[in-house]
Amino acid sequence: MSSLVARGLAGMRVVTSDACEGAGGARPLGAARGHFSRNVAKAAPKGLRAGLRSKLAEMFNCPDRASSERRRDEIAADYCERAPRAVERLLEGFDDAMTVMALPAGDMRRCTRTSNYLERLNREIKRRSRAVGVFPSPESALRLATAVLMREAREL
């Protein structure tokens, strides 16, 4: 992160990660909601997983953090005896999974709640790079990636 800041990164409020070790640090780290939901559901008995996943989806779709916390508490109460490991994972990872709720509602929250948006951006950079074929220098590859990201930043 420090190298990105040194090159001009500014205004970053939150980092969405699939639990890579290098992403943490100075900013709040938000766990991607899909990864979090899968980890919680895997800790539950197979017969309870589908119901638990739907309740987790309801929790994530709450309009604000307070209602998400109420929903979390209801889920924990419903599953504490039947799936204690799942409840433990839910309670341990809730704050990281809800980091995105601190952002303003709208596009920014929608784009950062999962890592899908970043994965799509990476695919777009890769697609454009393939069209070029061979770059004359590393700087030209960086310029292409930067142009894609700058366009995306303007559209947000």
DODRENBA-19832 format. One record per residue (C-alpha): residue in one letter; x, y, z. Coordinates in nm, 2 decimals. Layout:
N
(A (X Y Z)) ...
This chain:
156
(M (0.00 0.00 0.00)) (S (0.28 0.24 0.08)) (S (0.42 0.22 -0.27)) (L (0.07 0.31 -0.41)) (V (0.05 0.61 -0.18)) (A (0.40 0.72 -0.29)) (R (0.28 0.71 -0.65)) (G (-0.02 0.93 -0.58)) (L (-0.30 0.71 -0.45)) (A (-0.53 0.93 -0.24)) (G (-0.88 0.93 -0.10)) (M (-0.89 0.55 -0.02)) (R (-1.14 0.48 0.25)) (V (-1.16 0.10 0.25)) (V (-0.99 -0.21 0.11)) (T (-1.20 -0.51 -0.01)) (S (-1.00 -0.83 0.00)) (D (-1.03 -1.20 -0.05)) (A (-0.81 -1.24 0.26)) (C (-0.47 -1.18 0.09)) (E (-0.21 -1.10 0.36)) (G (-0.07 -0.79 0.20)) (A (-0.39 -0.59 0.18)) (G (-0.44 -0.51 0.55)) (G (-0.29 -0.22 0.75)) (A (-0.37 0.14 0.76)) (R (-0.72 0.13 0.61)) (P (-1.03 -0.07 0.73)) (L (-1.02 -0.41 0.56)) (G (-1.35 -0.54 0.43)) (A (-1.40 -0.90 0.37)) (A (-1.57 -0.98 0.04)) (R (-1.92 -1.08 0.13)) (G (-1.92 -1.40 -0.09)) (H (-1.61 -1.53 0.08)) (F (-1.75 -1.45 0.43)) (S (-2.09 -1.61 0.36)) (R (-1.92 -1.93 0.22)) (N (-1.69 -1.95 0.53)) (V (-1.99 -1.92 0.77)) (A (-2.20 -2.16 0.57)) (K (-1.93 -2.42 0.55)) (A (-1.91 -2.44 0.93)) (A (-2.28 -2.54 0.95)) (P (-2.42 -2.89 0.89)) (K (-2.51 -2.95 0.53)) (G (-2.88 -2.95 0.59)) (L (-2.87 -2.60 0.74)) (R (-2.65 -2.43 0.48)) (A (-2.91 -2.32 0.23)) (G (-3.12 -2.15 0.50)) (L (-2.82 -1.99 0.66)) (R (-2.70 -1.85 0.33)) (S (-3.04 -1.69 0.26)) (K (-3.04 -1.54 0.61)) (L (-2.69 -1.41 0.56)) (A (-2.81 -1.25 0.23)) (E (-3.09 -1.07 0.41)) (M (-2.83 -0.95 0.67)) (F (-2.61 -0.81 0.39)) (N (-2.91 -0.64 0.22)) (C (-3.01 -0.44 0.52)) (P (-3.01 -0.07 0.46)) (D (-2.78 0.02 0.75)) (R (-2.54 -0.13 0.99)) (A (-2.77 -0.12 1.29)) (S (-3.03 -0.33 1.11)) (S (-2.76 -0.57 0.99)) (E (-2.65 -0.61 1.36)) (R (-3.00 -0.69 1.46)) (R (-3.03 -0.95 1.18)) (R (-2.69 -1.09 1.28)) (D (-2.81 -1.13 1.64)) (E (-3.13 -1.31 1.52)) (I (-2.92 -1.55 1.31)) (A (-2.69 -1.62 1.60)) (A (-2.99 -1.69 1.83)) (D (-3.15 -1.92 1.56)) (Y (-2.83 -2.12 1.49)) (C (-2.64 -2.11 1.82)) (E (-2.74 -2.47 1.92)) (R (-2.76 -2.63 1.58)) (A (-2.45 -2.47 1.42)) (P (-2.22 -2.32 1.69)) (R (-1.91 -2.31 1.47)) (A (-2.10 -2.12 1.20)) (V (-2.23 -1.87 1.46)) (E (-1.87 -1.83 1.59)) (R (-1.74 -1.75 1.24)) (L (-2.03 -1.51 1.19)) (L (-1.96 -1.32 1.51)) (E (-1.58 -1.31 1.45)) (G (-1.60 -1.19 1.09)) (F (-1.90 -0.96 1.11)) (D (-1.71 -0.64 1.15)) (D (-1.48 -0.70 0.86)) (A (-1.78 -0.81 0.64)) (M (-1.97 -0.49 0.73)) (T (-1.69 -0.24 0.68)) (V (-1.85 -0.15 0.35)) (M (-2.16 -0.01 0.55)) (A (-1.94 0.28 0.65)) (L (-1.94 0.40 0.29)) (P (-2.21 0.62 0.15)) (A (-2.50 0.42 0.00)) (G (-2.50 0.39 -0.37)) (D (-2.25 0.29 -0.63)) (M (-1.94 0.30 -0.41)) (R (-2.09 0.06 -0.15)) (R (-2.22 -0.17 -0.43)) (C (-1.89 -0.18 -0.60)) (T (-1.68 -0.25 -0.29)) (R (-1.89 -0.50 -0.11)) (T (-1.74 -0.78 -0.31)) (S (-1.42 -0.83 -0.51)) (N (-1.62 -0.88 -0.83)) (Y (-1.58 -0.52 -0.94)) (L (-1.20 -0.54 -0.91)) (E (-1.19 -0.87 -1.09)) (R (-1.39 -0.72 -1.38)) (L (-1.15 -0.43 -1.40)) (N (-0.86 -0.67 -1.41)) (R (-1.02 -0.86 -1.69)) (E (-1.07 -0.54 -1.89)) (I (-0.71 -0.45 -1.85)) (K (-0.61 -0.80 -1.96)) (R (-0.84 -0.78 -2.26)) (R (-0.69 -0.45 -2.37)) (S (-0.34 -0.57 -2.32)) (R (-0.40 -0.87 -2.54)) (A (-0.52 -0.64 -2.82)) (V (-0.19 -0.46 -2.80)) (G (0.01 -0.78 -2.81)) (V (0.37 -0.67 -2.73)) (F (0.43 -0.35 -2.54)) (P (0.73 -0.15 -2.64)) (S (0.82 -0.07 -2.28)) (P (0.69 -0.14 -1.92)) (E (0.58 0.22 -1.91)) (S (0.34 0.18 -2.20)) (A (0.17 -0.12 -2.03)) (L (0.14 0.10 -1.72)) (R (-0.01 0.38 -1.93)) (L (-0.27 0.14 -2.07)) (A (-0.38 0.01 -1.73)) (T (-0.38 0.36 -1.59)) (A (-0.61 0.48 -1.87)) (V (-0.86 0.20 -1.80)) (L (-0.86 0.28 -1.43)) (M (-0.89 0.66 -1.49)) (R (-1.19 0.61 -1.72)) (E (-1.35 0.39 -1.46)) (A (-1.29 0.64 -1.18)) (R (-1.46 0.92 -1.39)) (E (-1.76 0.69 -1.43)) (L (-1.80 0.63 -1.06)) 
